Amino acid sequence: MTMCPTRHLTCDHFQCLIYRLQFITYKIVN
């Protein structure tokens, strides 16, 4: 949970999840 650009609000949890997924796929592609 360290790679969350947004603050830890309850509504930002989904955005954090999407951000982490994008980061993981970016690492896999490159």
PDB file of N, CA, C, O and CB in Angstrom:
ATOM      1  N   MET A   1       0.823  -1.201   0.000  1.00  0.00           N
ATOM      2  CA  MET A   1       0.000   0.000   0.000  1.00  0.00           C
ATOM      3  C   MET A   1       0.866   1.264   0.000  1.00  0.00           C
ATOM      4  O   MET A   1       0.378   2.350   0.311  1.00  0.00           O
ATOM      5  CB  MET A   1      -0.935  -0.001   1.212  1.00  0.00           C
ATOM      6  N   THR A   2       2.101   1.128  -0.335  1.00  0.00           N
ATOM      7  CA  THR A   2       2.983   2.297  -0.307  1.00  0.00           C
ATOM      8  C   THR A   2       2.934   3.072  -1.613  1.00  0.00           C
ATOM      9  O   THR A   2       3.323   4.239  -1.648  1.00  0.00           O
ATOM     10  CB  THR A   2       4.414   1.872  -0.016  1.00  0.00           C
ATOM     11  N   MET A   3       2.464   2.449  -2.687  1.00  0.00           N
ATOM     12  CA  MET A   3       2.440   3.174  -3.947  1.00  0.00           C
ATOM     13  C   MET A   3       1.119   3.862  -4.224  1.00  0.00           C
ATOM     14  O   MET A   3       0.665   3.878  -5.369  1.00  0.00           O
ATOM     15  CB  MET A   3       2.753   2.247  -5.060  1.00  0.00           C
ATOM     16  N   CYS A   4       0.500   4.422  -3.221  1.00  0.00           N
ATOM     17  CA  CYS A   4      -0.753   5.128  -3.450  1.00  0.00           C
ATOM     18  C   CYS A   4      -0.477   6.622  -3.565  1.00  0.00           C
ATOM     19  O   CYS A   4      -0.009   7.237  -2.608  1.00  0.00           O
ATOM     20  CB  CYS A   4      -1.766   4.843  -2.313  1.00  0.00           C
ATOM     21  N   PRO A   5      -0.757   7.206  -4.709  1.00  0.00           N
ATOM     22  CA  PRO A   5      -0.517   8.641  -4.872  1.00  0.00           C
ATOM     23  C   PRO A   5      -1.544   9.481  -4.106  1.00  0.00           C
ATOM     24  O   PRO A   5      -1.250  10.592  -3.663  1.00  0.00           O
ATOM     25  CB  PRO A   5      -0.547   9.012  -6.355  1.00  0.00           C
ATOM     26  N   THR A   6      -2.739   8.936  -3.961  1.00  0.00           N
ATOM     27  CA  THR A   6      -3.787   9.678  -3.261  1.00  0.00           C
ATOM     28  C   THR A   6      -3.708   9.424  -1.769  1.00  0.00           C
ATOM     29  O   THR A   6      -3.071   8.463  -1.338  1.00  0.00           O
ATOM     30  CB  THR A   6      -5.174   9.293  -3.792  1.00  0.00           C
ATOM     31  N   ARG A   7      -4.340  10.262  -0.982  1.00  0.00           N
ATOM     32  CA  ARG A   7      -4.375  10.056   0.463  1.00  0.00           C
ATOM     33  C   ARG A   7      -5.323   8.926   0.780  1.00  0.00           C
ATOM     34  O   ARG A   7      -6.191   8.590  -0.025  1.00  0.00           O
ATOM     35  CB  ARG A   7      -4.798  11.343   1.203  1.00  0.00           C
ATOM     36  N   HIS A   8      -5.162   8.348   1.930  1.00  0.00           N
ATOM     37  CA  HIS A   8      -5.967   7.178   2.277  1.00  0.00           C
ATOM     38  C   HIS A   8      -7.371   7.578   2.732  1.00  0.00           C
ATOM     39  O   HIS A   8      -7.671   7.644   3.924  1.00  0.00           O
ATOM     40  CB  HIS A   8      -5.275   6.369   3.373  1.00  0.00           C
ATOM     41  N   LEU A   9      -8.203   7.836   1.753  1.00  0.00           N
ATOM     42  CA  LEU A   9      -9.618   8.076   2.048  1.00  0.00           C
ATOM     43  C   LEU A   9     -10.388   6.845   1.613  1.00  0.00           C
ATOM     44  O   LEU A   9      -9.901   6.048   0.812  1.00  0.00           O
ATOM     45  CB  LEU A   9     -10.156   9.369   1.328  1.00  0.00           C
ATOM     46  N   THR A  10     -11.571   6.696   2.135  1.00  0.00           N
ATOM     47  CA  THR A  10     -12.330   5.478   1.837  1.00  0.00           C
ATOM     48  C   THR A  10     -12.710   5.414   0.365  1.00  0.00           C
ATOM     49  O   THR A  10     -12.771   4.326  -0.207  1.00  0.00           O
ATOM     50  CB  THR A  10     -13.588   5.405   2.705  1.00  0.00           C
ATOM     51  N   CYS A  11     -12.964   6.550  -0.252  1.00  0.00           N
ATOM     52  CA  CYS A  11     -13.376   6.545  -1.655  1.00  0.00           C
ATOM     53  C   CYS A  11     -12.179   6.437  -2.585  1.00  0.00           C
ATOM     54  O   CYS A  11     -12.347   6.168  -3.774  1.00  0.00           O
ATOM     55  CB  CYS A  11     -14.173   7.803  -1.980  1.00  0.00           C
ATOM     56  N   ASP A  12     -10.980   6.640  -2.070  1.00  0.00           N
ATOM     57  CA  ASP A  12      -9.793   6.579  -2.916  1.00  0.00           C
ATOM     58  C   ASP A  12      -9.189   5.188  -2.973  1.00  0.00           C
ATOM     59  O   ASP A  12      -8.178   4.971  -3.642  1.00  0.00           O
ATOM     60  CB  ASP A  12      -8.762   7.554  -2.426  1.00  0.00           C
ATOM     61  N   HIS A  13      -9.803   4.252  -2.276  1.00  0.00           N
ATOM     62  CA  HIS A  13      -9.243   2.905  -2.251  1.00  0.00           C
ATOM     63  C   HIS A  13      -9.284   2.278  -3.640  1.00  0.00           C
ATOM     64  O   HIS A  13      -8.350   1.583  -4.038  1.00  0.00           O
ATOM     65  CB  HIS A  13     -10.002   2.027  -1.249  1.00  0.00           C
ATOM     66  N   PHE A  14     -10.358   2.522  -4.370  1.00  0.00           N
ATOM     67  CA  PHE A  14     -10.484   1.955  -5.712  1.00  0.00           C
ATOM     68  C   PHE A  14      -9.462   2.584  -6.650  1.00  0.00           C
ATOM     69  O   PHE A  14      -8.869   1.887  -7.473  1.00  0.00           O
ATOM     70  CB  PHE A  14     -11.909   2.161  -6.259  1.00  0.00           C
ATOM     71  N   GLN A  15      -9.251   3.885  -6.536  1.00  0.00           N
ATOM     72  CA  GLN A  15      -8.256   4.555  -7.369  1.00  0.00           C
ATOM     73  C   GLN A  15      -6.866   4.024  -7.067  1.00  0.00           C
ATOM     74  O   GLN A  15      -6.040   3.862  -7.966  1.00  0.00           O
ATOM     75  CB  GLN A  15      -8.303   6.072  -7.154  1.00  0.00           C
ATOM     76  N   CYS A  16      -6.617   3.756  -5.800  1.00  0.00           N
ATOM     77  CA  CYS A  16      -5.326   3.213  -5.396  1.00  0.00           C
ATOM     78  C   CYS A  16      -5.127   1.843  -6.011  1.00  0.00           C
ATOM     79  O   CYS A  16      -4.031   1.516  -6.468  1.00  0.00           O
ATOM     80  CB  CYS A  16      -5.217   3.136  -3.866  1.00  0.00           C
ATOM     81  N   LEU A  17      -6.171   1.049  -6.024  1.00  0.00           N
ATOM     82  CA  LEU A  17      -6.085  -0.291  -6.598  1.00  0.00           C
ATOM     83  C   LEU A  17      -5.791  -0.219  -8.093  1.00  0.00           C
ATOM     84  O   LEU A  17      -4.964  -0.976  -8.602  1.00  0.00           O
ATOM     85  CB  LEU A  17      -7.386  -1.067  -6.349  1.00  0.00           C
ATOM     86  N   ILE A  18      -6.457   0.678  -8.788  1.00  0.00           N
ATOM     87  CA  ILE A  18      -6.233   0.840 -10.226  1.00  0.00           C
ATOM     88  C   ILE A  18      -4.801   1.311 -10.477  1.00  0.00           C
ATOM     89  O   ILE A  18      -4.137   0.848 -11.404  1.00  0.00           O
ATOM     90  CB  ILE A  18      -7.250   1.844 -10.833  1.00  0.00           C
ATOM     91  N   TYR A  19      -4.342   2.229  -9.645  1.00  0.00           N
ATOM     92  CA  TYR A  19      -2.982   2.739  -9.803  1.00  0.00           C
ATOM     93  C   TYR A  19      -1.953   1.627  -9.626  1.00  0.00           C
ATOM     94  O   TYR A  19      -0.977   1.550 -10.373  1.00  0.00           O
ATOM     95  CB  TYR A  19      -2.717   3.864  -8.801  1.00  0.00           C
ATOM     96  N   ARG A  20      -2.175   0.771  -8.639  1.00  0.00           N
ATOM     97  CA  ARG A  20      -1.245  -0.337  -8.401  1.00  0.00           C
ATOM     98  C   ARG A  20      -1.289  -1.329  -9.549  1.00  0.00           C
ATOM     99  O   ARG A  20      -0.252  -1.856  -9.950  1.00  0.00           O
ATOM    100  CB  ARG A  20      -1.572  -1.047  -7.080  1.00  0.00           C
ATOM    101  N   LEU A  21      -2.475  -1.591 -10.083  1.00  0.00           N
ATOM    102  CA  LEU A  21      -2.596  -2.515 -11.209  1.00  0.00           C
ATOM    103  C   LEU A  21      -1.870  -1.966 -12.426  1.00  0.00           C
ATOM    104  O   LEU A  21      -1.184  -2.709 -13.127  1.00  0.00           O
ATOM    105  CB  LEU A  21      -4.073  -2.775 -11.543  1.00  0.00           C
ATOM    106  N   GLN A  22      -2.014  -0.680 -12.683  1.00  0.00           N
ATOM    107  CA  GLN A  22      -1.327  -0.065 -13.812  1.00  0.00           C
ATOM    108  C   GLN A  22       0.182  -0.122 -13.610  1.00  0.00           C
ATOM    109  O   GLN A  22       0.929  -0.353 -14.561  1.00  0.00           O
ATOM    110  CB  GLN A  22      -1.787   1.388 -14.000  1.00  0.00           C
ATOM    111  N   PHE A  23       0.628   0.085 -12.387  1.00  0.00           N
ATOM    112  CA  PHE A  23       2.056   0.042 -12.094  1.00  0.00           C
ATOM    113  C   PHE A  23       2.614  -1.361 -12.316  1.00  0.00           C
ATOM    114  O   PHE A  23       3.708  -1.521 -12.857  1.00  0.00           O
ATOM    115  CB  PHE A  23       2.320   0.495 -10.654  1.00  0.00           C
ATOM    116  N   ILE A  24       1.859  -2.372 -11.898  1.00  0.00           N
ATOM    117  CA  ILE A  24       2.299  -3.759 -12.073  1.00  0.00           C
ATOM    118  C   ILE A  24       2.346  -4.128 -13.549  1.00  0.00           C
ATOM    119  O   ILE A  24       3.313  -4.738 -14.004  1.00  0.00           O
ATOM    120  CB  ILE A  24       1.369  -4.721 -11.317  1.00  0.00           C
ATOM    121  N   THR A  25       1.319  -3.768 -14.294  1.00  0.00           N
ATOM    122  CA  THR A  25       1.305  -4.097 -15.723  1.00  0.00           C
ATOM    123  C   THR A  25       2.414  -3.339 -16.444  1.00  0.00           C
ATOM    124  O   THR A  25       3.001  -3.860 -17.393  1.00  0.00           O
ATOM    125  CB  THR A  25      -0.071  -3.765 -16.350  1.00  0.00           C
ATOM    126  N   TYR A  26       2.704  -2.129 -16.013  1.00  0.00           N
ATOM    127  CA  TYR A  26       3.783  -1.358 -16.613  1.00  0.00           C
ATOM    128  C   TYR A  26       5.127  -2.041 -16.384  1.00  0.00           C
ATOM    129  O   TYR A  26       5.979  -2.068 -17.272  1.00  0.00           O
ATOM    130  CB  TYR A  26       3.806   0.063 -16.044  1.00  0.00           C
ATOM    131  N   LYS A  27       5.306  -2.585 -15.202  1.00  0.00           N
ATOM    132  CA  LYS A  27       6.551  -3.304 -14.899  1.00  0.00           C
ATOM    133  C   LYS A  27       6.650  -4.588 -15.708  1.00  0.00           C
ATOM    134  O   LYS A  27       7.740  -4.968 -16.136  1.00  0.00           O
ATOM    135  CB  LYS A  27       6.638  -3.622 -13.399  1.00  0.00           C
ATOM    136  N   ILE A  28       5.525  -5.259 -15.922  1.00  0.00           N
ATOM    137  CA  ILE A  28       5.548  -6.514 -16.676  1.00  0.00           C
ATOM    138  C   ILE A  28       5.853  -6.242 -18.150  1.00  0.00           C
ATOM    139  O   ILE A  28       6.629  -6.970 -18.769  1.00  0.00           O
ATOM    140  CB  ILE A  28       4.198  -7.258 -16.534  1.00  0.00           C
ATOM    141  N   VAL A  29       5.248  -5.208 -18.705  1.00  0.00           N
ATOM    142  CA  VAL A  29       5.441  -4.899 -20.127  1.00  0.00           C
ATOM    143  C   VAL A  29       6.888  -4.506 -20.395  1.00  0.00           C
ATOM    144  O   VAL A  29       7.477  -4.934 -21.387  1.00  0.00           O
ATOM    145  CB  VAL A  29       4.489  -3.769 -20.573  1.00  0.00           C
ATOM    146  N   ASN A  30       7.458  -3.693 -19.515  1.00  0.00           N
ATOM    147  CA  ASN A  30       8.846  -3.255 -19.738  1.00  0.00           C
ATOM    148  C   ASN A  30       9.806  -4.213 -19.052  1.00  0.00           C
ATOM    149  O   ASN A  30      11.021  -4.023 -19.117  1.00  0.00           O
ATOM    150  CB  ASN A  30       9.064  -1.809 -19.215  1.00  0.00           C
TER     151      ASN A  30
END
